[in-house]
Amino acid sequence: MPNGDASRIIGLMARRVVMRIGFVACVLVFANLAGSAPAAMASVGADADDDPARVEKRCSRGSEAELRVSARGRVIRVEFDIDVERAGGTWRVILLHERRTAFRGTLRPTDDKLRLRRSVPNWFGTDAFTVRATASGGESCRVTAVV
């Protein structure tokens, strides 16, 4: 029986060593993740302040639309302009941020230019913006930008 006891003791010691190695490995992995988290957060903040997106598009009846989107930290600035060909009338405008309504309203152009300026929260990852504008005379514009 002495050999049976010895093998049992060796087996228990081996399990303890394996458990300690596993515990130490887990601690090292979590410490590494915690140390890289601030660096990852800093890189996300740096990417958020990249160059603004700018998209120009011609509307259905010749007006020119421009959508500019720029991220500044936790806020995204959205600027939408239409150089209106025909003065007068109103435009129904809808701003979508990730397919959710960020603005819906009726605007009237001033000096042959329709302007919409909005600030929206900067969500994690890329943000997609779509602006749809329809004039009372039937002209329509749709512009999409991704930041």
N, C-alpha and C positions, 0 to 999 in steps of 0.2 A: 503493500500500500504506500510506502514512502514515495515511490515513483509517481503514483497517481496524484498524491498531494502536491508534489513538485510541479507536475504539468498543469495542475489546476491553478497554482499560484502564478506560474509563468503566464498562463492564459489571462488571468485577472490583471497582471501587470501590463501585459501587452495591450489589453483593452483600455486601461487607464492612459497609456502613452498615446494611443490612437485618438482617444477622446480629447486629450490635452492638445495634440497637434491640430485636430479639427477646430477646437475652440480658438486657438491662436490664429489659425488661418481665417476664421470668420472675423475676428477682431481686426486683423490686418486688412481684409477686404472692406469692411465698413469704414475703417479709418481712411483708406484710400478714397472711397466714394465721398466721404465727408470733406476731405481735403480738396477734391476736384470740383465740388459743387459750387463754391464761390467763383472759381475760374469759369465754369460753365455759365453761371449767371452773368458774369461780367461780359462774356462773349455775346450773350443774348442781348444785353443792353447796347453793346457796340453795334450789333447788326441792326438794331431798331433805329439807329440814327443814320442809316445809309442814305444815299442819294434818293431824292423823291422820284416817284413814278409820274410820268407825264404821257398822256394819250390824247391825240387829236383825231377827230373824226368828222366827216361831213354828214349833215343831217339829211333827211329825205327830200327836202326842197331847197338845198343849197346853203343853208346856214352852217357855220363851222362851230363845232363843240370842242372844248378842251377840258380834260379832267386831270388835276394835279393832286397827288396824295403824298404827304411827307410825314414820317414818324419822328417824334421827338420824345424819347423816353416812354412814358405811359400814355401819351396822347398822340393821336393821329389827326393831322390837319387836312381836311378835304376842301378843295376849291374847284368849283365847276363854273365854266363860263360858256356862253353861247353868243357868238356874233350874229345877231338876228338880221336876216335879209329884209324882212318886211316889218316895219315898225308897227307898234300897237298890238293890242290883244294880250291875253294872259297865257301863261304856261303852267301846266300841272307837272310838278317835279317830284320824283320819288328817289331817295338815296337809300341804297341797300348796303349794309355792312354784314358780310357773311350770310347773305340771303335773309337778313332781318331788317325791318324798316328802321332806319336811323332818322329819316326826315320825310315828311309827306306834306306838300303844301302847294299853293298857287302863288306864282310870282309874276310880276310885271316888269318887262325890260325897261331900263333907263338908258338913254343915249344909245339906242340900238345894241345894247348889251344886257344879257341876263346873267346875274351872278348869284351863286350860292356858296356860302362859306360855313363850314361846320367843323367842330372838334369832337372826335369820338374816342372812346377808350381803346388803347392798344392791347389787343388780346394776344395770348401766347401763339407763336408761330406766324405764318403768313396771313395777311388780312386781304380779302377780296372786296372790292367796292364796285357797285354798278349804279349808274345814274340813268334814269329814264325820264325824258321830258317830252311832253306833248303840248303843242300850241293849240289855241282855240280854233285856228284855221286849218288844222289837220297835220301840220308838220310834226315829225317826231325824230327824236335823237335817242341813241342808246350807246353809252360808253362804259367800258369796264377797265379797271386797273387793279393790280395786285402789288402789295408791299410786303 
